[in-house]
Structures are given as C-alpha cells and as structure tokens.
Amino acid sequence: MQEKEVDEKKKSSKAESFLKGTLILTVAGVVVKVIGSLNWIFVSRILGGEGIGLYQMAFPIYFFALSVSTAGVPVAISIITAERVALKDIFGAKRIFRISMSLMFVTGLIFTALTYFGAQWLIDWHFIRDARAYWSVVALAPAIFFVTLLASSRGYLQGWQRMTPTAVSQIVEQIFRVVTMILFASLFLPWGLDFAAAGASLGAFAGAVAGLLVLVYFHWKLERDIKNEYGRDIKPLPESERSSTWKIIKRIFALSLPVSAASIMLPVVSNLDLAIVPQRLEVAGYSVNEATELFGYLTGMAVPLVNLATILTASLAVSLVPAISKARALKDDKLVFSQTASGVRISNFVCFPAFVIVFVLATPISTLIYNAPGAGPAVLVSSFSIVLLGLHQVSTAVLQGLGHPSIPMVNMIIAAGFKVVLNWVLTAQPSLGIMGAAWATAADMGVAAIINMYFIHRYIGYRIELPQFIKTIAAAAVMAVSVYFFYGFTMEWWGSNVFSTFAAVPVGCIVYLAVLLVIGGMLEEDIARIPMIGAYSIRALRRIGVFKDTTSGKEAA
C-alpha cells in the first residue's frame, strides 16, 4: 500500500513539473509580448511608416530562412532527450545534444550564408521591391546562425523538463533585441532610412547572442546537477552504444520535418487568405477600400486577440511534449493518459472564459484597444477560435509527445483545405462578409483539433470527459450572462466604455470560478497541481466545505 502511495506521489510530481513549466513559459510569453509592443511604439516613432516598411520587407526573408533551419528542431530534441532521461541514459541524452548542436551549427551557417549572399539576388529578381531593404536583409543574416543554436539548446533543456532557461532566455533576448533596435535605428538615422532600418534589424542578432549566453549558464547548472545526482563517471547504456550518429540525425529529421512543414503551413494559409478574402469581399458587394479595411479588422485585430488569449495553452503545449515523451518512454500508460486529460481540462478551463470575454465584449474591446468599433463582428466570430485553437495546440503537443508529429501536420493540411473552401463560399455572402472569413478560420482550427482528438483516442483511448466539459460550458454560460448585464449596467450608470470593460472582466472571472466550484467543475487534483498557490487553495477550499477534508480520516487510519 505504501509503495502504491509513493508511486502516486511520484506521478503527481511529474504532472506538477509540466504545469509549473507552463506557468513559467506563460509569464515569459506575456512579458515578451509587452516589451515587444512597447518596442514598436518607439521604433515606429524613429523610423516612421517608410522605415518600418523597409524593415518589414526584409523580415519575412529572415523568418522564412529561420523557419526552414530551426522549426521543429526544439520539439524533436526535447522528445528524444526526454526519452533518454526517462530511461536514465544520461550519456545518450548528452550525446543527443552534441550531435544536434553540430547539426544546427552547420545548418545555421548554410542559411546565414544563403541569406547574406542572396540579398542582392532577391532585389535583382524583385522578390524585394525596394532596393533600400538590402542592408536590412544583410543585417538580419548573422542572427539566423545564433537563433538556430538557440533553438537546439532550448530543446535540449526542455527535454530535461527545465522550462525556466527557455523563459529567462526569451525575456533577455527580447530586452537586448529591443534596446539594440532603438539604439542603432537612432544612431544610423542620419545616414538614411535604409541604414536606420538595418540598425533596427541588428536587434535580432544582439538578442540571439544574449539569449545564447544565458543558456550557457543554465547548461553549466544542468551539468552540475547531473554530476551531483549521477556522478562524474557516466557510462552509456547498450542501446546508446548501438545508435550511430547517422541514426540519431535521421530521428531528429523524422521528428522535426513534420513540425517544420506545419510551421510553414501558417504563412501559406495567411497568403491564401490574402489572395481569397479581399477578392470574395468584393464579390459580396464591398469596394476595394472597404474590403481592405475589413481584411485588416480580421487579420490585424481579431486574430491577434485570439493569439493573446491562447498564450497559456501555447506554453502548456511546449511543456506537454517532453512530459508525455518521458512517460511514453517509461511505458507508463496511466501517466500519459492523466497528463493528456489534465492538459485538455486546463485548456478548456482557461479558453472558455477567454472566449466569453471576447464574445460578449467584442465591440467594446475593439473600441478600447483599436478604436475600431467596426471590427466588433469579426472579433465576435473569431472568439470561437479561442477554444478550438487551445484544443488544437494541446492535442498537437500530445501527438508529438507520443511520437506522431506527422499526424498534426496532415490534419493541418486537411483543415486548411476546409478553410479555403469556406473562405471562398462564406466570405462572398453579403449577409456574412468578413464574418464568413472569421467562421472559416474557426472551422480551420476546429477540424484540425477534432481529427487530432480522434487519433489521440485511437492511440491512448482518451476522450474528452463529458461531465467536466458540460460543467465548464455551464459556468461559462453563467459568466456570459453576468458580463453582459454588468457591462450594460455600468455603461448606463457611468457611461465609460473603459471602466465598464475593465470592470466586467474580473467580475465575470469571479462568477466563472464560483460557479465551477459550486457545481464541482474543478477537480481537487488539478488545483493541487497548480504551482505555488495550489496547496494553499486546497486548504482554503476545504475549510469552506468545497472539498472534503480527508486529513482527520488519514490520521485515524
């Protein structure tokens, strides 16, 4: 009996580790976004619209080269490392890191050279329309090398389920990037806008170097912990000795290529939207200017709100991949199942109230943030994407952790096909217009998530827990009613959209949590796993009778 309890505690601590990592990455994500938003205010003032345009002409080239050279590599390395660590093959884990860093070193050099020497060719062949963007492309090229190494290093540390290094390096990278962009854009401005934009582009290089130096410290710290736990003389397991370098490289590529292809699908789908949506809006009866404005409402206002609302689930996905890989390597099917269930519950728990806030307050939020009440309809429909995107992110992470990264990639392609068809049909309907495109985007996420969940059920037998799901929906419905009436009441009383919007959000969240606790929609085990506040919350909720206090029973036993 005692052995069973110890085993359960171990499993619980493993689950805590991925939730703690989720919290750390979420906080880092918010900090990075805030710093980035402030950065664009200052850089825009320095460069102006034309200078920002030159920077934005170069950035897609850099982003594409980076996507091809690094996308999927952190995921692949974290999966393989987590498997080795789970089997106590520390020699094998360290060997994975050495091989992956060597591979990324070569890849980074190749793509840096291609970008640097290909800059003039891109201009000559009119891929970049303004020749002044040449220096921006050249300035961004060295960053590719360092970001490639950064990606490999983060993946290895994530494989050890250490998310703090990734979080700290992201924040430091962003700080150095921002300071460098502002500083060099200002210094080079007297030489002309082309050099000022190139100065801003140097921020990517400075940020990558700073982030890499931070990870060097965390690698030293990991090595010290490994020596303390496993000793200095770490010997390879028979399986590690049999694995050739080429076999490991093939495994890295086998895992990373589907993830890379899925990452490249995002800009492909965005370009399809650009080609289809404005054209079909014109068919619906809108002028060219109106179609452009409506397209801006969707892609520049509604979609960023959806992405902001799913920061936590994006972080949860990063933490889930190595956690599930580790459990799978140990052949611990119960732990794989419980981590999957926990991930889906947390996704729904966070995304449903976010959906309610954006759905009910679509126009007030559009007015408050963007001063564009006309974006309200697109934001309202896009709110459905929040729940579906959260489920898609978590289900993709589970399948990647299970060693099936190609399945989410194929599902994204299938879902993109649905989106293209729905964009073509719905956007051209005068009664829908841009809302048709928003529905197509929601369907894109929904189709991909549903097919992912089918394969998760096929591999581990998991289905969404219907009682918990219904309770979450019920709590979200009560929240929606409270937010709607509270906003209306405060608007009538004070007449301030700013106050009413900001006040309605916490009131709605309090109602949501209260209803969930009353109807039993929050599990004690999920609350207990929340880092830092979980244990205190359980004790407080036991005192008021929400959960049964089992302490006295245990003492009596």
C-alpha positions as CSV (number, residue, x, y, z in Angstrom):
1,M,0.0,0.0,0.0
2,Q,2.8,2.4,0.9
3,E,4.6,1.6,-2.3
4,K,1.5,2.5,-4.2
5,E,1.2,5.8,-2.4
6,V,4.9,6.6,-3.1
7,D,4.3,5.8,-6.8
8,E,1.2,8.1,-6.9
9,K,3.3,10.9,-5.4
10,K,5.9,10.5,-8.0
11,K,3.4,10.6,-10.7
12,S,1.9,13.7,-9.2
13,S,5.3,15.4,-9.0
14,K,5.8,14.7,-12.7
15,A,2.5,16.3,-13.5
16,E,3.4,19.3,-11.4
17,S,6.6,19.7,-13.4
18,F,4.8,20.3,-16.7
19,L,2.2,22.6,-15.1
20,K,5.0,24.6,-13.4
21,G,6.8,24.8,-16.8
22,T,3.5,26.0,-18.3
23,L,3.2,28.8,-15.8
24,I,6.8,29.9,-16.2
25,L,6.5,30.0,-20.1
26,T,3.2,31.8,-19.9
27,V,4.6,34.6,-17.7
28,A,7.6,34.9,-20.0
29,G,5.3,35.0,-23.0
30,V,3.3,37.9,-21.5
31,V,6.5,39.8,-20.6
32,V,8.0,39.3,-24.1
33,K,4.7,40.5,-25.8
34,V,4.5,43.6,-23.5
35,I,8.1,44.5,-24.2
36,G,7.6,43.9,-27.9
37,S,4.5,46.1,-28.0
38,L,6.4,49.0,-26.3
39,N,9.3,48.4,-28.7
40,W,7.1,49.1,-31.8
41,I,5.9,52.3,-30.3
42,F,9.4,53.7,-30.1
43,V,10.8,52.2,-33.3
44,S,7.8,53.5,-35.3
45,R,8.4,57.0,-34.0
46,I,12.1,56.7,-35.1
47,L,11.7,55.1,-38.5
48,G,8.2,56.2,-39.5
49,G,6.0,54.3,-41.8
50,E,8.5,54.2,-44.7
51,G,11.3,52.9,-42.4
52,I,9.1,50.3,-40.9
53,G,8.1,49.2,-44.4
54,L,11.8,48.6,-45.3
55,Y,12.3,46.6,-42.1
56,Q,9.1,44.5,-42.9
57,M,10.3,43.8,-46.4
58,A,13.5,42.1,-45.0
59,F,11.9,40.4,-42.1
60,P,9.8,37.7,-44.0
61,I,13.0,36.6,-45.7
62,Y,14.7,36.2,-42.3
63,F,11.6,34.5,-40.9
64,F,11.4,32.0,-43.7
65,A,15.1,31.1,-43.5
66,L,14.7,30.7,-39.8
67,S,11.6,28.5,-40.1
68,V,13.3,26.1,-42.6
69,S,16.5,25.9,-40.5
70,T,15.1,25.6,-37.0
71,A,11.3,24.9,-37.0
72,G,10.6,21.5,-35.3
73,V,14.2,21.1,-34.1
74,P,13.4,22.1,-30.4
75,V,10.4,19.7,-30.4
76,A,12.5,16.8,-31.9
77,I,15.4,17.3,-29.5
78,S,13.1,17.7,-26.5
79,I,11.3,14.4,-27.4
80,I,14.5,12.4,-27.8
81,T,16.2,13.9,-24.8
82,A,13.1,13.3,-22.6
83,E,13.1,9.6,-23.7
84,R,16.8,9.2,-22.8
85,V,16.4,10.9,-19.4
86,A,13.4,8.8,-18.6
87,L,15.5,5.6,-19.2
88,K,18.4,7.1,-17.1
89,D,20.5,7.1,-20.2
90,I,22.3,10.4,-19.3
91,F,25.2,9.6,-21.7
92,G,22.7,9.2,-24.5
93,A,20.9,12.4,-23.7
94,K,24.2,14.4,-23.7
95,R,25.2,12.7,-26.9
96,I,21.9,13.8,-28.5
97,F,22.8,17.4,-27.5
98,R,26.3,17.2,-29.0
99,I,25.0,15.8,-32.3
100,S,22.1,18.2,-32.6
101,M,24.3,21.2,-31.8
102,S,26.8,20.1,-34.5
103,L,23.9,19.7,-37.0
104,M,22.5,23.1,-36.1
105,F,25.9,24.7,-36.4
106,V,26.2,23.5,-40.0
107,T,22.6,24.3,-40.8
108,G,22.8,27.8,-39.3
109,L,26.0,28.6,-41.2
110,I,24.4,27.5,-44.5
111,F,21.3,29.6,-44.1
112,T,23.2,32.6,-42.8
113,A,25.4,32.4,-45.9
114,L,22.4,31.9,-48.3
115,T,20.6,34.9,-46.8
116,Y,23.7,37.2,-46.7
117,F,24.9,36.4,-50.3
118,G,21.4,36.1,-51.7
119,A,20.3,39.5,-50.5
120,Q,21.2,41.3,-53.8
121,W,19.7,38.4,-55.8
122,L,16.4,38.9,-54.0
123,I,16.4,42.5,-55.0
124,D,17.6,41.9,-58.6
125,W,14.8,39.4,-59.2
126,H,12.3,41.7,-57.5
127,F,11.3,39.4,-54.6
128,I,12.1,42.5,-52.6
129,R,10.7,45.5,-54.4
130,D,12.7,48.3,-52.7
131,A,16.5,48.1,-53.1
132,R,16.9,50.1,-49.9
133,A,15.9,46.9,-47.9
134,Y,19.2,45.3,-48.9
135,W,21.1,46.4,-45.8
136,S,18.2,45.1,-43.6
137,V,18.5,41.6,-45.1
138,V,22.3,41.6,-44.6
139,A,21.9,42.8,-41.0
140,L,19.5,40.0,-40.2
141,A,21.6,37.2,-41.8
142,P,24.0,36.6,-38.8
143,A,21.1,36.2,-36.4
144,I,20.0,33.1,-38.2
145,F,23.1,31.2,-37.1
146,F,22.7,32.2,-33.4
147,V,19.0,31.6,-33.3
148,T,19.5,28.1,-34.8
149,L,21.9,27.3,-32.0
150,L,19.5,28.9,-29.5
151,A,16.7,26.6,-30.7
152,S,18.7,23.5,-30.3
153,S,19.9,24.5,-26.8
154,R,16.3,25.3,-25.7
155,G,15.0,21.9,-27.0
156,Y,17.7,20.0,-25.0
157,L,16.9,21.8,-21.7
158,Q,13.1,21.3,-22.4
159,G,13.8,17.6,-22.7
160,W,15.0,17.7,-19.1
161,Q,11.7,19.4,-18.4
162,R,13.5,22.6,-17.5
163,M,11.4,25.5,-18.8
164,T,13.0,28.3,-16.8
165,P,16.0,28.5,-19.1
166,T,13.7,29.0,-22.1
167,A,11.6,31.6,-20.3
168,V,14.6,33.6,-19.0
169,S,16.5,33.5,-22.3
170,Q,13.3,34.6,-24.1
171,I,13.0,37.7,-21.9
172,V,16.7,38.5,-22.0
173,E,16.7,38.0,-25.8
174,Q,13.7,40.4,-26.2
175,I,15.3,43.1,-23.9
176,F,18.5,43.1,-25.8
177,R,16.7,43.0,-29.1
178,V,14.6,46.0,-28.2
179,V,17.4,48.1,-26.8
180,T,19.6,47.4,-29.9
181,M,16.7,48.2,-32.3
182,I,16.0,51.5,-30.7
183,L,19.7,52.4,-30.2
184,F,21.0,51.6,-33.7
185,A,17.9,52.8,-35.5
186,S,18.6,56.2,-33.8
187,L,22.3,56.2,-34.5
188,F,22.1,55.2,-38.2
189,L,19.1,57.5,-39.0
190,P,21.3,60.5,-40.1
191,W,22.8,58.1,-42.8
192,G,19.4,57.5,-44.3
193,L,16.3,55.3,-43.7
194,D,17.9,52.3,-45.3
195,F,20.7,52.3,-42.7
196,A,18.3,53.1,-39.9
197,A,16.1,50.1,-40.8
198,A,19.3,48.0,-41.0
199,G,20.2,49.2,-37.5
200,A,16.8,48.1,-36.2
201,S,17.4,44.7,-37.9
202,L,20.6,44.2,-35.8
203,G,18.3,43.7,-32.8
204,A,17.7,40.1,-33.8
205,F,21.4,39.4,-33.8
206,A,22.0,41.1,-30.4
207,G,19.0,39.3,-28.8
208,A,20.1,35.9,-30.1
209,V,23.6,36.3,-28.8
210,A,22.3,37.5,-25.4
211,G,19.8,34.6,-25.2
212,L,22.5,32.1,-26.1
213,L,24.8,33.4,-23.3
214,V,22.0,33.0,-20.8
215,L,21.6,29.3,-21.9
216,V,25.3,28.7,-21.4
217,Y,24.8,29.4,-17.7
218,F,21.8,27.1,-17.5
219,H,23.8,24.3,-19.3
220,W,26.5,24.7,-16.7
221,K,23.9,24.5,-13.9
222,L,22.4,21.3,-15.5
223,E,25.9,19.7,-15.8
224,R,26.5,20.4,-12.1
225,D,23.2,18.9,-11.2
226,I,23.9,15.8,-13.3
227,K,27.3,15.3,-11.6
228,N,25.6,15.6,-8.2
229,E,22.9,13.1,-9.0
230,Y,24.6,10.6,-11.3
231,G,28.3,11.1,-10.5
232,R,31.2,12.1,-12.8
233,D,31.6,8.7,-14.5
234,I,28.5,8.4,-16.7
235,K,28.6,5.3,-18.9
236,P,26.5,4.6,-22.0
237,L,23.7,2.1,-21.9
238,P,23.9,-0.7,-24.6
239,E,21.2,1.0,-26.7
240,S,23.2,4.2,-26.8
241,E,26.3,2.5,-27.9
242,R,24.4,0.8,-30.8
243,S,22.9,4.1,-32.0
244,S,25.1,5.6,-34.7
245,T,25.3,9.3,-35.3
246,W,23.6,9.0,-38.6
247,K,20.7,7.1,-37.0
248,I,20.2,9.9,-34.4
249,I,20.3,12.6,-37.2
250,K,17.7,10.6,-39.1
251,R,15.5,10.5,-36.0
252,I,15.9,14.3,-35.4
253,F,14.8,14.9,-39.0
254,A,12.0,12.4,-38.9
255,L,10.5,14.2,-35.9
256,S,11.4,17.8,-36.9
257,L,10.4,17.8,-40.6
258,P,6.6,17.3,-40.0
259,V,6.7,20.1,-37.3
260,S,8.7,22.3,-39.8
261,A,6.1,21.6,-42.5
262,A,3.3,22.5,-40.1
263,S,5.0,25.8,-39.2
264,I,5.4,26.7,-42.9
265,M,1.7,26.0,-43.3
266,L,0.9,29.1,-41.2
267,P,2.4,31.6,-43.6
268,V,1.0,29.6,-46.6
269,V,-2.5,29.8,-45.1
270,S,-2.0,33.5,-44.4
271,N,-1.1,34.1,-48.1
272,L,-4.1,32.1,-49.2
273,D,-6.3,34.4,-47.0
274,L,-4.6,37.4,-48.7
275,A,-5.4,36.1,-52.1
276,I,-9.0,34.9,-51.4
277,V,-10.7,37.1,-48.7
278,P,-10.4,40.6,-50.2
279,Q,-11.4,39.3,-53.6
280,R,-14.5,37.5,-52.2
281,L,-15.5,40.5,-50.2
282,E,-15.6,42.5,-53.4
283,V,-17.9,39.8,-54.8
284,A,-20.1,40.4,-51.7
285,G,-20.5,44.0,-52.8
286,Y,-17.8,45.8,-50.9
287,S,-15.5,48.3,-52.6
288,V,-11.7,47.7,-52.8
289,N,-11.1,50.1,-49.9
290,E,-13.9,48.6,-47.8
291,A,-12.6,45.1,-48.4
292,T,-9.1,46.1,-47.4
293,E,-10.4,47.7,-44.2
294,L,-12.5,44.6,-43.3
295,F,-9.5,42.3,-44.0
296,G,-7.5,44.5,-41.6
297,Y,-10.2,44.0,-38.9
298,L,-9.8,40.2,-39.2
299,T,-6.1,39.7,-39.6
300,G,-4.7,42.8,-37.7
301,M,-7.2,43.0,-34.9
302,A,-9.3,39.8,-34.3
303,V,-6.5,37.2,-34.9
304,P,-4.0,38.9,-32.6
305,L,-6.7,38.8,-29.8
306,V,-7.2,35.1,-30.3
307,N,-3.4,34.5,-30.2
308,L,-3.2,36.6,-27.0
309,A,-6.0,34.6,-25.4
310,T,-4.1,31.3,-26.0
311,I,-0.7,32.3,-24.6
312,L,-1.2,29.8,-21.7
313,T,-2.2,26.9,-23.9
314,A,0.7,27.6,-26.3
315,S,3.0,27.3,-23.2
316,L,1.2,24.3,-22.0
317,A,1.8,22.6,-25.4
318,V,5.6,23.2,-25.1
319,S,5.6,21.7,-21.6
320,L,3.4,18.7,-22.5
321,V,5.7,17.4,-25.3
322,P,8.7,16.3,-23.1
323,A,6.4,15.3,-20.2
324,I,4.4,12.8,-22.4
325,S,7.6,11.7,-24.2
326,K,9.1,10.8,-20.9
327,A,6.0,8.9,-19.7
328,R,5.8,7.0,-23.0
329,A,9.5,6.0,-22.8
330,L,8.8,4.6,-19.3
331,K,5.7,2.8,-20.8
332,D,3.6,4.5,-18.1
333,D,0.3,4.5,-20.0
334,K,-1.6,5.8,-17.0
335,L,0.6,8.8,-16.7
336,V,0.3,9.5,-20.4
337,F,-3.5,9.3,-20.1
338,S,-3.6,11.5,-17.0
339,Q,-1.3,14.2,-18.4
340,T,-3.4,14.3,-21.6
341,A,-6.6,14.6,-19.6
342,S,-5.1,17.3,-17.4
343,G,-3.9,19.2,-20.5
344,V,-7.3,19.2,-22.2
345,R,-9.1,20.2,-18.9
346,I,-6.7,23.1,-18.4
347,S,-7.1,24.2,-22.0
348,N,-10.9,24.3,-21.6
349,F,-10.7,25.8,-18.1
350,V,-8.7,28.8,-19.5
351,C,-10.1,29.1,-23.0
352,F,-13.8,29.2,-22.2
353,P,-13.7,32.3,-20.0
354,A,-11.4,34.0,-22.6
355,F,-14.0,33.1,-25.3
356,V,-16.8,34.6,-23.2
357,I,-14.9,37.9,-22.6
358,V,-14.1,38.3,-26.3
359,F,-17.5,37.2,-27.5
360,V,-19.7,39.3,-25.1
361,L,-17.4,42.4,-25.2
362,A,-16.3,42.1,-28.9
363,T,-17.3,45.7,-29.8
364,P,-16.2,47.3,-26.5
365,I,-12.8,45.6,-26.7
366,S,-12.4,46.6,-30.4
367,T,-13.2,50.2,-29.4
368,L,-11.0,50.2,-26.4
369,I,-7.9,48.6,-27.9
370,Y,-8.0,49.6,-31.6
371,N,-10.5,52.5,-31.6
372,A,-12.3,50.5,-34.3
373,P,-15.8,49.5,-33.3
374,G,-16.3,48.3,-36.9
375,A,-14.0,45.3,-36.0
376,G,-16.6,44.1,-33.5
377,P,-18.4,41.5,-35.8
378,A,-15.1,39.9,-36.9
379,V,-13.8,39.8,-33.3
380,L,-17.1,38.3,-32.1
381,V,-17.0,35.4,-34.5
382,S,-13.2,34.9,-34.1
383,S,-13.8,34.4,-30.3
384,F,-14.9,30.8,-31.1
385,S,-11.4,30.2,-32.4
386,I,-10.0,30.6,-28.9
387,V,-11.5,27.4,-27.5
388,L,-10.7,25.5,-30.7
389,L,-7.1,26.8,-31.1
390,G,-6.4,25.9,-27.4
391,L,-7.6,22.3,-28.0
392,H,-5.6,22.2,-31.2
393,Q,-2.4,23.3,-29.5
394,V,-2.7,20.8,-26.7
395,S,-3.8,17.9,-28.9
396,T,-0.9,18.6,-31.3
397,A,1.5,18.5,-28.3
398,V,0.1,15.2,-27.2
399,L,0.6,13.6,-30.6
400,Q,4.1,15.0,-30.9
401,G,4.9,13.6,-27.4
402,L,3.5,10.2,-28.5
403,G,6.0,10.2,-31.4
404,H,3.5,11.0,-34.2
405,P,4.4,14.6,-35.3
406,S,3.3,13.9,-38.9
407,I,-0.4,13.4,-37.9
408,P,-1.0,17.0,-36.8
409,M,0.8,18.2,-40.0
410,V,-1.5,16.2,-42.2
411,N,-4.5,17.3,-40.2
412,M,-3.5,21.0,-40.7
413,I,-3.3,20.5,-44.4
414,I,-6.8,18.9,-44.4
415,A,-8.2,21.7,-42.2
416,A,-6.6,24.3,-44.5
417,G,-8.5,22.8,-47.4
418,F,-11.7,23.2,-45.5
419,K,-10.8,26.8,-44.7
420,V,-10.1,27.7,-48.4
421,V,-13.5,26.3,-49.5
422,L,-15.3,28.1,-46.6
423,N,-13.5,31.3,-47.3
424,W,-14.5,31.2,-50.9
425,V,-18.2,30.4,-50.2
426,L,-18.9,32.2,-46.9
427,T,-17.0,35.5,-47.5
428,A,-18.9,36.2,-50.7
429,Q,-22.2,36.1,-48.9
430,P,-23.4,39.7,-48.4
431,S,-25.0,38.7,-45.1
432,L,-21.7,37.5,-43.7
433,G,-18.8,39.3,-45.4
434,I,-15.8,39.3,-43.2
435,M,-17.7,37.2,-40.6
436,G,-17.6,34.4,-43.2
437,A,-13.8,34.6,-43.2
438,A,-13.8,34.5,-39.4
439,W,-16.1,31.4,-39.4
440,A,-13.7,29.8,-41.9
441,T,-10.8,30.4,-39.6
442,A,-12.6,28.9,-36.6
443,A,-13.5,25.9,-38.7
444,D,-9.9,25.5,-39.7
445,M,-8.9,25.2,-36.0
446,G,-11.9,23.0,-35.2
447,V,-11.4,20.5,-38.0
448,A,-7.6,20.1,-37.1
449,A,-8.4,19.7,-33.4
450,I,-11.2,17.2,-33.9
451,I,-9.1,15.0,-36.1
452,N,-6.2,15.2,-33.6
453,M,-8.6,14.1,-30.8
454,Y,-9.7,11.1,-32.9
455,F,-6.1,9.9,-33.2
456,I,-5.4,10.6,-29.5
457,H,-8.4,8.3,-28.7
458,R,-7.1,5.7,-31.1
459,Y,-3.6,5.6,-29.5
460,I,-4.3,6.0,-25.8
461,G,-8.1,5.6,-25.5
462,Y,-8.7,9.2,-24.3
463,R,-12.0,11.0,-24.9
464,I,-13.0,14.4,-23.6
465,E,-14.5,13.9,-20.1
466,L,-18.1,14.9,-20.9
467,P,-19.3,15.7,-17.3
468,Q,-16.4,18.1,-16.8
469,F,-16.8,19.6,-20.2
470,I,-20.6,20.3,-19.6
471,K,-19.9,21.9,-16.2
472,T,-17.3,24.1,-17.9
473,I,-19.7,25.2,-20.5
474,A,-22.4,25.8,-17.9
475,A,-20.1,28.0,-15.8
476,A,-19.1,29.9,-19.0
477,A,-22.7,30.5,-19.8
478,V,-23.5,32.0,-16.4
479,M,-20.3,34.1,-16.8
480,A,-21.5,35.4,-20.2
481,V,-24.8,36.5,-18.7
482,S,-23.1,38.2,-15.7
483,V,-20.6,40.0,-18.0
484,Y,-23.4,41.1,-20.4
485,F,-25.6,42.6,-17.7
486,F,-22.8,44.1,-15.6
487,Y,-21.3,45.8,-18.7
488,G,-24.7,47.2,-19.6
489,F,-25.5,48.4,-16.1
490,T,-22.1,50.2,-15.6
491,M,-22.4,51.8,-19.1
492,E,-25.8,53.2,-18.2
493,W,-24.6,54.3,-14.8
494,W,-21.1,55.8,-15.7
495,G,-21.2,55.9,-19.5
496,S,-17.5,54.9,-19.6
497,N,-16.5,52.1,-22.0
498,V,-13.0,51.9,-20.5
499,F,-14.3,51.4,-16.9
500,S,-17.1,49.1,-17.9
501,T,-14.9,46.8,-20.0
502,F,-12.1,46.6,-17.4
503,A,-14.6,46.1,-14.5
504,A,-16.7,43.4,-16.4
505,V,-13.7,41.1,-17.0
506,P,-12.7,40.4,-13.3
507,V,-16.4,40.2,-12.3
508,G,-17.0,37.6,-15.0
509,C,-14.0,35.6,-14.0
510,I,-15.0,35.6,-10.3
511,V,-18.5,34.4,-11.3
512,Y,-17.0,31.7,-13.5
513,L,-14.7,30.3,-10.8
514,A,-17.5,30.4,-8.2
515,V,-20.0,28.5,-10.4
516,L,-17.3,25.9,-11.3
517,L,-16.5,25.3,-7.6
518,V,-20.2,25.1,-6.6
519,I,-21.1,22.6,-9.4
520,G,-17.9,20.6,-9.0
521,G,-16.4,21.6,-12.3
522,M,-12.9,21.9,-10.8
523,L,-11.1,18.8,-9.7
524,E,-9.1,18.9,-6.5
525,E,-6.2,17.1,-8.2
526,D,-5.9,19.9,-10.9
527,I,-6.0,22.7,-8.3
528,A,-3.3,20.8,-6.2
529,R,-1.0,20.7,-9.2
530,I,-1.1,24.5,-9.7
531,P,2.4,25.7,-8.8
532,M,2.8,27.9,-5.6
533,I,-0.9,28.5,-4.9
534,G,-2.4,25.1,-5.4
535,A,-1.8,23.7,-1.9
536,Y,-3.0,26.9,-0.2
537,S,-6.1,27.0,-2.4
538,I,-7.0,23.4,-1.5
539,R,-6.7,24.1,2.3
540,A,-8.9,27.2,1.9
541,L,-11.5,25.4,-0.1
542,R,-11.6,22.5,2.4
543,R,-12.2,25.0,5.2
544,I,-15.3,26.4,3.5
545,G,-16.5,22.9,2.6
546,V,-16.0,22.9,-1.2
547,F,-13.8,19.8,-0.9
548,K,-13.9,17.1,1.8
549,D,-11.1,17.3,4.4
550,T,-9.5,13.9,4.4
551,T,-6.8,14.7,6.9
552,S,-8.7,13.5,10.0
553,G,-9.6,10.3,8.3
554,K,-6.0,9.6,7.4
555,E,-4.9,10.3,11.0
556,A,-7.5,8.0,12.4
557,A,-6.4,5.2,10.0
